Amino acid sequence: MIRILRQIFRTGIVTEPLPLEAEAEIKEAGAKLKDAIRKRFSKSLTIRHVDAGSCNGCELEIHAINNPIYNCERFGIHFTASPRFADMLLVTGPVSRNMEIALRRTYDATPPPKLVVAVGDCGCSGGIFGESYASMGGVDKIITVDAYIHGCPPTPAALLHGILRAVGNR
């Protein structure tokens, strides 16, 4: 244990800062998002992420907006494990036939007014998986979608812009 701690102290911080252009874009999108969230939800936006059958590329970017570099909590965005406390569902991947019922139940458990955002090309239209014996296609085939975030996978900045679009639509 002592050896590991010494190694950590010797190595120091290895996280690279964002490039200045990306940092400026994130701050601008975040400021707009923070204002929209305060107007609509008074304090914070609580999101429930649902993986409906994705390849996990979009999940990596969603985790990135939660890391210390992007830090979505500074803009009033929080993630929850329960749909009963969520204001928004962030759905990734084409809806697999095995996840159809779970997605509907999660949608029904989310209290109104609820927002739904389809993330990634697969969530928007089924992507490379399309409709098949194992895939239902895009999220909008199962539940109503308020905003789409295209990209394979979308960048963290695109995720913030898409969430802003969803919050601003209502």
Order of alpha helices (4+ residues) and beta strands (2+ residues): alpha-alpha-beta-alpha-beta-beta-alpha-beta-alpha-beta-alpha
